Amino acid sequence: MTLQITFHHLQALVAVADMGSFEAAGDSLGIAQSAVSKHIRGFESRFPFPLLDRTERAARLTLEGSEVLAQARYVLRQRDVLLEQLGSPLTMKRSLRIGVTEIAAMTWLPRFVGVLKAHFPLVELRLEIGGVAWELYDKVRRGQLEMAMVSDSPQWSGLLQLPLGSMRCGWFRLRSFEPQLIRCSVKKLADYPLLIQDTDSAFGRWMLTCNSFAALGGMATAGMGIGCLPLAVSNELVSMRLVKEVKITPALPVVRYVVVAREESMTPFHREVAAIARDSCDYNKRYQNASIAGPKSGFVE
C-alpha cells in the first residue's frame, strides 16, 4: 500500500518549525498537541531518516528535516495560490495572523478589519496588537505571524517590505510646564526631560522611555516632561487644553510605516490584504471605522 502524504502532515511540520514546540504548533493550527505529534510521526514514517532532532528539548529540525521543510513550504504556498486563483474571496476560508503596533489599533485598525471582512467574510483574522516593532518583525521572520504593520527601519533586512503610510509627530508639554517654552532648537530641547517611545535616541540623559504612545500622552499631561506624540494622541489632548505644542527646528520627519512579510510565503491573497491595509490606513486620526470615507490624511512625502 502506498503511504500518502497529506496537507496536514506538511502543515504540522511547518508549524512546529515556526512555533518552536508541539504545543505552540497545535495552538497555531487550532488542534491538540497530540494531533500535531501524530501528524509528525506519520510524516516521518514516509522517510528513511528523522525530521526532528529528539536529543534536545526544543523542537529542532535535522538537516534532512530542513530540506523537507523547504519543500513543504513550497507545496503549501502553491496550494494556497491555486485555491485563491480558482476560488471566490467570498468563499475563501482560512486564518490570517497579523501583527500591528498600538498606534494602528488606536487609529485605522477598526476600519481595516471592517473592509477586510467585507472582502473576505470567512477569513478568521488573528491579531497580535502591541509590543514594539522589532518583536513583531521577529515573529514574522520566524513564521509566527504572516505579516506585520510596523514603522520602517533599516533593520528589517531579509523580509519583503511594502509601503503602508506615514505618521506625523510633534513635541508637546503640559500647558503649565515651562510656559515660556514655545519654540526652540533640537539642541536646546535636550536640556529638558523628554518623554519618548524609542530607547535608541541621541537626546540627553533626562529621558523617560515607554512602548505606549497613550502612556506617553498621560505622562505629558502629568507634567513629567516634553513628550514626542503622534497627532492621533496629541490632537485630543490639545483640544482639551491639556497640552501645548513646542515648535522645534528642524521639525520632526514623518514616520513611515510598511507591511513586512516573508517573500517566500506571500500569495496573491496576502498582497490583496496588504493593499487593503494601505488603502485603509491613516495614522493621524483616532478610532476610525469602516464607515469613514474620503481621502486619507496620511502624509506621503
Phi and psi in degrees as GROMACS dihedral restraints (atoms count N, CA, C in turn):
[ dihedral_restraints ]
;  ai    aj    ak    al  type     phi  dphi    fc
    3     4     5     6     1   -74.9    20    10
    4     5     6     7     1   130.4    20    10
    6     7     8     9     1   -84.8    20    10
    7     8     9    10     1   121.5    20    10
    9    10    11    12     1   -89.8    20    10
   10    11    12    13     1   148.1    20    10
   12    13    14    15     1  -107.6    20    10
   13    14    15    16     1   127.4    20    10
   15    16    17    18     1  -109.7    20    10
   16    17    18    19     1   167.6    20    10
   18    19    20    21     1   -63.1    20    10
   19    20    21    22     1   -30.1    20    10
   21    22    23    24     1   -61.2    20    10
   22    23    24    25     1   -39.1    20    10
   24    25    26    27     1   -62.0    20    10
   25    26    27    28     1   -48.1    20    10
   27    28    29    30     1   -63.8    20    10
   28    29    30    31     1   -43.7    20    10
   30    31    32    33     1   -63.6    20    10
   31    32    33    34     1   -38.3    20    10
   33    34    35    36     1   -64.7    20    10
   34    35    36    37     1   -43.7    20    10
   36    37    38    39     1   -63.5    20    10
   37    38    39    40     1   -45.3    20    10
   39    40    41    42     1   -62.7    20    10
   40    41    42    43     1   -42.9    20    10
   42    43    44    45     1   -64.6    20    10
   43    44    45    46     1   -42.7    20    10
   45    46    47    48     1   -63.4    20    10
   46    47    48    49     1   -42.3    20    10
   48    49    50    51     1   -64.2    20    10
   49    50    51    52     1   -41.1    20    10
   51    52    53    54     1   -76.5    20    10
   52    53    54    55     1   -41.0    20    10
   54    55    56    57     1   -89.0    20    10
   55    56    57    58     1   -20.5    20    10
   57    58    59    60     1    88.4    20    10
   58    59    60    61     1    -6.0    20    10
   60    61    62    63     1  -157.2    20    10
   61    62    63    64     1   159.7    20    10
   63    64    65    66     1   -68.1    20    10
   64    65    66    67     1   -37.2    20    10
   66    67    68    69     1   -64.6    20    10
   67    68    69    70     1   -47.9    20    10
   69    70    71    72     1   -66.2    20    10
   70    71    72    73     1   -35.0    20    10
   72    73    74    75     1   -63.6    20    10
   73    74    75    76     1   -41.3    20    10
   75    76    77    78     1   -62.4    20    10
   76    77    78    79     1   -41.0    20    10
   78    79    80    81     1   -62.1    20    10
   79    80    81    82     1   -42.1    20    10
   81    82    83    84     1   -68.7    20    10
   82    83    84    85     1   -30.4    20    10
   84    85    86    87     1   -91.7    20    10
   85    86    87    88     1   -10.5    20    10
   87    88    89    90     1    75.3    20    10
   88    89    90    91     1    28.4    20    10
   90    91    92    93     1  -130.7    20    10
   91    92    93    94     1   169.0    20    10
   93    94    95    96     1   -73.7    20    10
   94    95    96    97     1   155.9    20    10
   96    97    98    99     1   -59.1    20    10
   97    98    99   100     1   -37.6    20    10
   99   100   101   102     1   -63.2    20    10
  100   101   102   103     1   -33.9    20    10
  102   103   104   105     1   -68.2    20    10
  103   104   105   106     1   -38.3    20    10
  105   106   107   108     1   -62.2    20    10
  106   107   108   109     1   -46.0    20    10
  108   109   110   111     1   -59.0    20    10
  109   110   111   112     1   -41.1    20    10
  111   112   113   114     1   -63.3    20    10
  112   113   114   115     1   -43.6    20    10
  114   115   116   117     1   -63.7    20    10
  115   116   117   118     1   -41.9    20    10
  117   118   119   120     1   -65.5    20    10
  118   119   120   121     1   -44.4    20    10
  120   121   122   123     1   -62.1    20    10
  121   122   123   124     1   -42.6    20    10
  123   124   125   126     1   -63.8    20    10
  124   125   126   127     1   -38.8    20    10
  126   127   128   129     1   -68.0    20    10
  127   128   129   130     1   -43.8    20    10
  129   130   131   132     1   -62.8    20    10
  130   131   132   133     1   -29.9    20    10
  132   133   134   135     1   -66.0    20    10
  133   134   135   136     1   -14.3    20    10
  135   136   137   138     1   -82.6    20    10
  136   137   138   139     1    -8.3    20    10
  138   139   140   141     1  -122.0    20    10
  139   140   141   142     1   154.3    20    10
  141   142   143   144     1   -85.1    20    10
  142   143   144   145     1    13.2    20    10
  144   145   146   147     1  -144.6    20    10
  145   146   147   148     1   154.0    20    10
  147   148   149   150     1   -73.9    20    10
  148   149   150   151     1   149.2    20    10
  150   151   152   153     1   -92.4    20    10
  151   152   153   154     1   -25.8    20    10
  153   154   155   156     1  -119.4    20    10
  154   155   156   157     1   143.8    20    10
  156   157   158   159     1   -86.6    20    10
  157   158   159   160     1   108.5    20    10
  159   160   161   162     1   -93.4    20    10
  160   161   162   163     1    10.3    20    10
  162   163   164   165     1   -82.9    20    10
  163   164   165   166     1   -11.0    20    10
  165   166   167   168     1  -115.9    20    10
  166   167   168   169     1   157.5    20    10
  168   169   170   171     1   -71.4    20    10
  169   170   171   172     1   -38.0    20    10
  171   172   173   174     1   -74.6    20    10
  172   173   174   175     1   152.5    20    10
  174   175   176   177     1   -80.4    20    10
  175   176   177   178     1    97.8    20    10
  177   178   179   180     1  -114.9    20    10
  178   179   180   181     1   140.5    20    10
  180   181   182   183     1   -79.2    20    10
  181   182   183   184     1   146.5    20    10
  183   184   185   186     1   -75.4    20    10
  184   185   186   187     1   172.4    20    10
  186   187   188   189     1   -59.4    20    10
  187   188   189   190     1   -44.4    20    10
  189   190   191   192     1   -66.1    20    10
  190   191   192   193     1   -36.6    20    10
  192   193   194   195     1   -62.6    20    10
  193   194   195   196     1   -36.3    20    10
  195   196   197   198     1   -64.8    20    10
  196   197   198   199     1   -37.1    20    10
  198   199   200   201     1   -67.7    20    10
  199   200   201   202     1   -40.6    20    10
  201   202   203   204     1   -65.9    20    10
  202   203   204   205     1   -37.9    20    10
  204   205   206   207     1   -59.2    20    10
  205   206   207   208     1   -43.9    20    10
  207   208   209   210     1   -59.5    20    10
  208   209   210   211     1   -41.8    20    10
  210   211   212   213     1   -69.5    20    10
  211   212   213   214     1   -36.0    20    10
  213   214   215   216     1   -63.5    20    10
  214   215   216   217     1   -43.2    20    10
  216   217   218   219     1   -60.2    20    10
  217   218   219   220     1   -43.5    20    10
  219   220   221   222     1   -62.5    20    10
  220   221   222   223     1   -45.9    20    10
  222   223   224   225     1   -63.5    20    10
  223   224   225   226     1   -43.9    20    10
  225   226   227   228     1   -65.4    20    10
  226   227   228   229     1   -38.0    20    10
  228   229   230   231     1   -65.8    20    10
  229   230   231   232     1   -43.3    20    10
  231   232   233   234     1   -64.6    20    10
  232   233   234   235     1   -36.0    20    10
  234   235   236   237     1   -61.5    20    10
  235   236   237   238     1   -45.6    20    10
  237   238   239   240     1   -63.1    20    10
  238   239   240   241     1   -42.0    20    10
  240   241   242   243     1   -61.0    20    10
  241   242   243   244     1   -43.6    20    10
  243   244   245   246     1   -62.2    20    10
  244   245   246   247     1   -47.0    20    10
  246   247   248   249     1   -64.3    20    10
  247   248   249   250     1   -37.3    20    10
  249   250   251   252     1   -68.9    20    10
  250   251   252   253     1   -37.8    20    10
  252   253   254   255     1   -74.2    20    10
  253   254   255   256     1   -34.5    20    10
  255   256   257   258     1   -91.5    20    10
  256   257   258   259     1   -23.5    20    10
  258   259   260   261     1   -93.8    20    10
  259   260   261   262     1   177.2    20    10
  261   262   263   264     1  -102.9    20    10
  262   263   264   265     1   142.3    20    10
  264   265   266   267     1   -55.9    20    10
  265   266   267   268     1   -29.9    20    10
  267   268   269   270     1   -72.0    20    10
  268   269   270   271     1   -20.7    20    10
  270   271   272   273     1  -112.4    20    10
  271   272   273   274     1    -0.7    20    10
  273   274   275   276     1   -66.5    20    10
  274   275   276   277     1   126.9    20    10
  276   277   278   279     1  -123.9    20    10
  277   278   279   280     1   113.4    20    10
  279   280   281   282     1  -166.5    20    10
  280   281   282   283     1   173.7    20    10
  282   283   284   285     1  -105.3    20    10
  283   284   285   286     1   159.7    20    10
  285   286   287   288     1  -141.3    20    10
  286   287   288   289     1   120.6    20    10
  288   289   290   291     1  -104.0    20    10
  289   290   291   292     1   114.4    20    10
  291   292   293   294     1  -126.7    20    10
  292   293   294   295     1   142.1    20    10
  294   295   296   297     1  -112.9    20    10
  295   296   297   298     1   136.8    20    10
  297   298   299   300     1  -135.6    20    10
  298   299   300   301     1   154.2    20    10
  300   301   302   303     1   -83.6    20    10
  301   302   303   304     1   169.8    20    10
  303   304   305   306     1   -57.0    20    10
  304   305   306   307     1   -40.7    20    10
  306   307   308   309     1   -66.1    20    10
  307   308   309   310     1   -32.0    20    10
  309   310   311   312     1   -66.8    20    10
  310   311   312   313     1   -41.4    20    10
  312   313   314   315     1   -63.9    20    10
  313   314   315   316     1   -30.0    20    10
  315   316   317   318     1   -81.2    20    10
  316   317   318   319     1   -12.9    20    10
  318   319   320   321     1  -122.7    20    10
  319   320   321   322     1   -87.1    20    10
  321   322   323   324     1   -98.3    20    10
  322   323   324   325     1    -5.5    20    10
  324   325   326   327     1   -57.7    20    10
  325   326   327   328     1   -44.2    20    10
  327   328   329   330     1   -58.2    20    10
  328   329   330   331     1   -39.7    20    10
  330   331   332   333     1   -66.8    20    10
  331   332   333   334     1   -42.5    20    10
  333   334   335   336     1   -59.2    20    10
  334   335   336   337     1   -45.6    20    10
  336   337   338   339     1   -61.5    20    10
  337   338   339   340     1   -41.6    20    10
  339   340   341   342     1   -63.1    20    10
  340   341   342   343     1   -44.3    20    10
  342   343   344   345     1   -67.8    20    10
  343   344   345   346     1   -41.2    20    10
  345   346   347   348     1   -62.0    20    10
  346   347   348   349     1   -42.9    20    10
  348   349   350   351     1   -65.7    20    10
  349   350   351   352     1   -32.6    20    10
  351   352   353   354     1   -67.9    20    10
  352   353   354   355     1   -36.2    20    10
  354   355   356   357     1   -78.7    20    10
  355   356   357   358     1   -42.0    20    10
  357   358   359   360     1  -129.2    20    10
  358   359   360   361     1    76.5    20    10
  360   361   362   363     1   -64.4    20    10
  361   362   363   364     1   -23.5    20    10
  363   364   365   366     1   -98.0    20    10
  364   365   366   367     1    -0.7    20    10
  366   367   368   369     1   -77.2    20    10
  367   368   369   370     1   128.2    20    10
  369   370   371   372     1   -88.1    20    10
  370   371   372   373     1   113.2    20    10
  372   373   374   375     1   -90.0    20    10
  373   374   375   376     1   122.6    20    10
  375   376   377   378     1  -112.0    20    10
  376   377   378   379     1   108.0    20    10
  378   379   380   381     1  -100.2    20    10
  379   380   381   382     1   138.1    20    10
  381   382   383   384     1  -115.3    20    10
  382   383   384   385     1   116.3    20    10
  384   385   386   387     1  -115.8    20    10
  385   386   387   388     1   136.3    20    10
  387   388   389   390     1   103.7    20    10
  388   389   390   391     1  -160.9    20    10
  390   391   392   393     1    71.6    20    10
  391   392   393   394     1  -165.2    20    10
  393   394   395   396     1  -117.1    20    10
  394   395   396   397     1   164.5    20    10
  396   397   398   399     1   -58.6    20    10
  397   398   399   400     1   -42.5    20    10
  399   400   401   402     1   -66.3    20    10
  400   401   402   403     1   -29.5    20    10
  402   403   404   405     1   -67.1    20    10
  403   404   405   406     1   -42.5    20    10
  405   406   407   408     1   -66.7    20    10
  406   407   408   409     1   -41.3    20    10
  408   409   410   411     1   -57.3    20    10
  409   410   411   412     1   -45.6    20    10
  411   412   413   414     1   -64.5    20    10
  412   413   414   415     1   -35.6    20    10
  414   415   416   417     1   -70.3    20    10
  415   416   417   418     1   -32.7    20    10
  417   418   419   420     1   -67.1    20    10
  418   419   420   421     1   -44.9    20    10
  420   421   422   423     1   -59.0    20    10
  421   422   423   424     1   -37.5    20    10
  423   424   425   426     1   -88.3    20    10
  424   425   426   427     1     0.1    20    10
  426   427   428   429     1    85.0    20    10
  427   428   429   430     1     6.9    20    10
  429   430   431   432     1   -78.8    20    10
  430   431   432   433     1   -21.8    20    10
  432   433   434   435     1  -126.7    20    10
  433   434   435   436     1   147.1    20    10
  435   436   437   438     1   -81.4    20    10
  436   437   438   439     1   -31.8    20    10
  438   439   440   441     1  -160.1    20    10
  439   440   441   442     1   163.5    20    10
  441   442   443   444     1  -145.9    20    10
  442   443   444   445     1   149.9    20    10
  444   445   446   447     1  -106.9    20    10
  445   446   447   448     1   108.4    20    10
  447   448   449   450     1  -136.2    20    10
  448   449   450   451     1   164.4    20    10
  450   451   452   453     1   -66.9    20    10
  451   452   453   454     1   143.8    20    10
  453   454   455   456     1   -67.0    20    10
  454   455   456   457     1   145.3    20    10
  456   457   458   459     1  -160.1    20    10
  457   458   459   460     1   144.6    20    10
  459   460   461   462     1   -62.3    20    10
  460   461   462   463     1   -16.4    20    10
  462   463   464   465     1   -70.3    20    10
  463   464   465   466     1   -18.9    20    10
  465   466   467   468     1   -80.5    20    10
  466   467   468   469     1    45.1    20    10
  468   469   470   471     1   -75.6    20    10
  469   470   471   472     1   150.2    20    10
  471   472   473   474     1    88.1    20    10
  472   473   474   475     1    -4.6    20    10
  474   475   476   477     1  -121.1    20    10
  475   476   477   478     1   150.7    20    10
  477   478   479   480     1   -68.2    20    10
  478   479   480   481     1   136.0    20    10
  480   481   482   483     1  -124.8    20    10
  481   482   483   484     1   126.8    20    10
  483   484   485   486     1  -118.6    20    10
  484   485   486   487     1   133.2    20    10
  486   487   488   489     1   -59.9    20    10
  487   488   489   490     1   141.2    20    10
  489   490   491   492     1  -120.8    20    10
  490   491   492   493     1   -61.0    20    10
  492   493   494   495     1  -179.3    20    10
  493   494   495   496     1  -171.5    20    10
  495   496   497   498     1  -134.9    20    10
  496   497   498   499     1   156.6    20    10
  498   499   500   501     1  -131.3    20    10
  499   500   501   502     1   137.1    20    10
  501   502   503   504     1   -95.5    20    10
  502   503   504   505     1   139.7    20    10
  504   505   506   507     1  -128.8    20    10
  505   506   507   508     1   163.1    20    10
  507   508   509   510     1  -152.0    20    10
  508   509   510   511     1   174.2    20    10
  510   511   512   513     1  -102.2    20    10
  511   512   513   514     1   130.0    20    10
  513   514   515   516     1  -134.6    20    10
  514   515   516   517     1   144.9    20    10
  516   517   518   519     1  -131.5    20    10
  517   518   519   520     1   156.4    20    10
  519   520   521   522     1   -58.0    20    10
  520   521   522   523     1   139.0    20    10
  522   523   524   525     1   -57.1    20    10
  523   524   525   526     1   -31.4    20    10
  525   526   527   528     1   -90.8    20    10
  526   527   528   529     1    -3.0    20    10
  528   529   530   531     1   -87.6    20    10
  529   530   531   532     1   117.3    20    10
  531   532   533   534     1    46.1    20    10
  532   533   534   535     1    60.6    20    10
  534   535   536   537     1   -59.6    20    10
  535   536   537   538     1   -21.8    20    10
  537   538   539   540     1   -77.2    20    10
  538   539   540   541     1   -11.7    20    10
  540   541   542   543     1   -83.3    20    10
  541   542   543   544     1   104.3    20    10
  543   544   545   546     1  -114.6    20    10
  544   545   546   547     1   -43.3    20    10
  546   547   548   549     1  -135.6    20    10
  547   548   549   550     1   148.1    20    10
  549   550   551   552     1  -165.5    20    10
  550   551   552   553     1   168.6    20    10
  552   553   554   555     1   -84.8    20    10
  553   554   555   556     1   165.0    20    10
  555   556   557   558     1   -60.9    20    10
  556   557   558   559     1   -39.1    20    10
  558   559   560   561     1   -61.4    20    10
  559   560   561   562     1   -43.7    20    10
  561   562   563   564     1   -68.6    20    10
  562   563   564   565     1   -32.3    20    10
  564   565   566   567     1   -58.5    20    10
  565   566   567   568     1   -32.6    20    10
  567   568   569   570     1   -66.1    20    10
  568   569   570   571     1   -10.5    20    10
  570   571   572   573     1   -78.4    20    10
  571   572   573   574     1   -11.5    20    10
  573   574   575   576     1  -108.1    20    10
  574   575   576   577     1   156.6    20    10
  576   577   578   579     1   -65.3    20    10
  577   578   579   580     1   129.6    20    10
  579   580   581   582     1  -114.3    20    10
  580   581   582   583     1   143.2    20    10
  582   583   584   585     1  -114.1    20    10
  583   584   585   586     1   112.2    20    10
  585   586   587   588     1  -135.1    20    10
  586   587   588   589     1   161.1    20    10
  588   589   590   591     1   -88.9    20    10
  589   590   591   592     1   -38.3    20    10
  591   592   593   594     1   -84.6    20    10
  592   593   594   595     1   126.9    20    10
  594   595   596   597     1   -81.0    20    10
  595   596   597   598     1   -13.5    20    10
  597   598   599   600     1   -95.1    20    10
  598   599   600   601     1    85.5    20    10
  600   601   602   603     1  -130.7    20    10
  601   602   603   604     1   152.0    20    10
  603   604   605   606     1   -93.5    20    10
  604   605   606   607     1     5.4    20    10
  606   607   608   609     1   -77.7    20    10
  607   608   609   610     1  -179.1    20    10
  609   610   611   612     1   -71.0    20    10
  610   611   612   613     1  -172.9    20    10
  612   613   614   615     1   -76.0    20    10
  613   614   615   616     1   -25.4    20    10
  615   616   617   618     1   -83.2    20    10
  616   617   618   619     1    79.8    20    10
  618   619   620   621     1  -130.6    20    10
  619   620   621   622     1   144.3    20    10
  621   622   623   624     1  -117.3    20    10
  622   623   624   625     1   122.7    20    10
  624   625   626   627     1  -108.8    20    10
  625   626   627   628     1   152.9    20    10
  627   628   629   630     1  -158.8    20    10
  628   629   630   631     1   148.2    20    10
  630   631   632   633     1   -95.4    20    10
  631   632   633   634     1    15.5    20    10
  633   634   635   636     1  -128.2    20    10
  634   635   636   637     1   120.3    20    10
  636   637   638   639     1   -65.3    20    10
  637   638   639   640     1   -37.0    20    10
  639   640   641   642     1   -61.7    20    10
  640   641   642   643     1   -41.3    20    10
  642   643   644   645     1   -67.1    20    10
  643   644   645   646     1   -37.2    20    10
  645   646   647   648     1   -62.0    20    10
  646   647   648   649     1   -40.0    20    10
  648   649   650   651     1   -61.2    20    10
  649   650   651   652     1   -40.7    20    10
  651   652   653   654     1   -64.4    20    10
  652   653   654   655     1   -39.7    20    10
  654   655   656   657     1   -68.5    20    10
  655   656   657   658     1   -35.1    20    10
  657   658   659   660     1   -65.2    20    10
  658   659   660   661     1   -41.9    20    10
  660   661   662   663     1   -70.6    20    10
  661   662   663   664     1   -17.4    20    10
  663   664   665   666     1   -86.9    20    10
  664   665   666   667     1    -0.2    20    10
  666   667   668   669     1    75.2    20    10
  667   668   669   670     1    25.5    20    10
  669   670   671   672     1   -83.6    20    10
  670   671   672   673     1    -9.2    20    10
  672   673   674   675     1   160.7    20    10
  673   674   675   676     1  -168.5    20    10
  675   676   677   678     1   -98.8    20    10
  676   677   678   679     1   120.7    20    10
  678   679   680   681     1  -100.0    20    10
  679   680   681   682     1   138.6    20    10
  681   682   683   684     1   -88.3    20    10
  682   683   684   685     1   105.2    20    10
  684   685   686   687     1  -122.6    20    10
  685   686   687   688     1   142.2    20    10
  687   688   689   690     1   -71.4    20    10
  688   689   690   691     1   156.0    20    10
  690   691   692   693     1   -58.4    20    10
  691   692   693   694     1   -33.2    20    10
  693   694   695   696     1   -61.1    20    10
  694   695   696   697     1   -26.6    20    10
  696   697   698   699     1   -94.5    20    10
  697   698   699   700     1   -44.1    20    10
  699   700   701   702     1   -72.3    20    10
  700   701   702   703     1   -33.3    20    10
  702   703   704   705     1   -56.8    20    10
  703   704   705   706     1   -43.9    20    10
  705   706   707   708     1   -66.2    20    10
  706   707   708   709     1   -40.9    20    10
  708   709   710   711     1   -68.0    20    10
  709   710   711   712     1   -34.9    20    10
  711   712   713   714     1   -68.2    20    10
  712   713   714   715     1   -43.5    20    10
  714   715   716   717     1   -64.2    20    10
  715   716   717   718     1   -28.0    20    10
  717   718   719   720     1   -85.7    20    10
  718   719   720   721     1     2.2    20    10
  720   721   722   723     1    58.9    20    10
  721   722   723   724     1    36.3    20    10
  723   724   725   726     1   -93.1    20    10
  724   725   726   727     1   -34.8    20    10
  726   727   728   729     1  -131.0    20    10
  727   728   729   730     1   165.1    20    10
  729   730   731   732     1  -135.4    20    10
  730   731   732   733     1   141.2    20    10
  732   733   734   735     1   -76.7    20    10
  733   734   735   736     1   141.8    20    10
  735   736   737   738     1  -103.9    20    10
  736   737   738   739     1   117.3    20    10
  738   739   740   741     1   -75.8    20    10
  739   740   741   742     1   120.0    20    10
  741   742   743   744     1  -109.5    20    10
  742   743   744   745     1   140.2    20    10
  744   745   746   747     1  -118.5    20    10
  745   746   747   748     1   124.3    20    10
  747   748   749   750     1   -75.1    20    10
  748   749   750   751     1   159.5    20    10
  750   751   752   753     1   -68.7    20    10
  751   752   753   754     1   157.3    20    10
  753   754   755   756     1   -64.9    20    10
  754   755   756   757     1   138.4    20    10
  756   757   758   759     1   -71.9    20    10
  757   758   759   760     1   161.6    20    10
  759   760   761   762     1   -68.7    20    10
  760   761   762   763     1   151.7    20    10
  762   763   764   765     1   -97.1    20    10
  763   764   765   766     1   119.4    20    10
  765   766   767   768     1   -91.4    20    10
  766   767   768   769     1   143.4    20    10
  768   769   770   771     1  -118.7    20    10
  769   770   771   772     1   148.2    20    10
  771   772   773   774     1  -135.9    20    10
  772   773   774   775     1   160.2    20    10
  774   775   776   777     1   -94.8    20    10
  775   776   777   778     1   126.1    20    10
  777   778   779   780     1  -111.7    20    10
  778   779   780   781     1   141.1    20    10
  780   781   782   783     1  -157.7    20    10
  781   782   783   784     1   161.1    20    10
  783   784   785   786     1   -80.3    20    10
  784   785   786   787     1   122.8    20    10
  786   787   788   789     1   -60.3    20    10
  787   788   789   790     1   -36.6    20    10
  789   790   791   792     1   -70.1    20    10
  790   791   792   793     1   -14.4    20    10
  792   793   794   795     1  -101.0    20    10
  793   794   795   796     1    -6.3    20    10
  795   796   797   798     1   -73.3    20    10
  796   797   798   799     1   133.5    20    10
  798   799   800   801     1  -122.9    20    10
  799   800   801   802     1   171.0    20    10
  801   802   803   804     1   -54.5    20    10
  802   803   804   805     1   -33.5    20    10
  804   805   806   807     1   -61.7    20    10
  805   806   807   808     1   -47.3    20    10
  807   808   809   810     1   -62.4    20    10
  808   809   810   811     1   -38.4    20    10
  810   811   812   813     1   -67.9    20    10
  811   812   813   814     1   -34.1    20    10
  813   814   815   816     1   -67.6    20    10
  814   815   816   817     1   -39.8    20    10
  816   817   818   819     1   -62.4    20    10
  817   818   819   820     1   -42.9    20    10
  819   820   821   822     1   -62.6    20    10
  820   821   822   823     1   -37.8    20    10
  822   823   824   825     1   -67.0    20    10
  823   824   825   826     1   -39.5    20    10
  825   826   827   828     1   -63.3    20    10
  826   827   828   829     1   -41.3    20    10
  828   829   830   831     1   -62.7    20    10
  829   830   831   832     1   -43.5    20    10
  831   832   833   834     1   -62.2    20    10
  832   833   834   835     1   -41.4    20    10
  834   835   836   837     1   -74.7    20    10
  835   836   837   838     1   -22.4    20    10
  837   838   839   840     1   -91.7    20    10
  838   839   840   841     1   -25.2    20    10
  840   841   842   843     1   -75.8    20    10
  841   842   843   844     1   139.0    20    10
  843   844   845   846     1  -152.3    20    10
  844   845   846   847     1   102.2    20    10
  846   847   848   849     1   -79.7    20    10
  847   848   849   850     1     2.3    20    10
  849   850   851   852     1  -111.8    20    10
  850   851   852   853     1     2.4    20    10
  852   853   854   855     1  -127.7    20    10
  853   854   855   856     1   138.5    20    10
  855   856   857   858     1   -89.0    20    10
  856   857   858   859     1   144.4    20    10
  858   859   860   861     1    50.1    20    10
  859   860   861   862     1    65.5    20    10
  861   862   863   864     1   -87.9    20    10
  862   863   864   865     1   157.8    20    10
  864   865   866   867     1  -136.7    20    10
  865   866   867   868     1   178.4    20    10
  867   868   869   870     1   -65.6    20    10
  868   869   870   871     1   -17.9    20    10
  870   871   872   873     1   -81.3    20    10
  871   872   873   874     1   -12.8    20    10
  873   874   875   876     1   -72.5    20    10
  874   875   876   877     1   124.7    20    10
  876   877   878   879     1  -121.6    20    10
  877   878   879   880     1   178.8    20    10
  879   880   881   882     1    96.5    20    10
  880   881   882   883     1   174.1    20    10
  882   883   884   885     1   -67.2    20    10
  883   884   885   886     1   150.9    20    10
  885   886   887   888     1   -74.8    20    10
  886   887   888   889     1   155.1    20    10
  888   889   890   891     1   -99.3    20    10
  889   890   891   892     1    10.9    20    10
  891   892   893   894     1   -65.2    20    10
  892   893   894   895     1   153.4    20    10
  894   895   896   897     1  -105.5    20    10
  895   896   897   898     1   128.8    20    10
  897   898   899   900     1  -124.4    20    10
  898   899   900   901     1   118.2    20    10
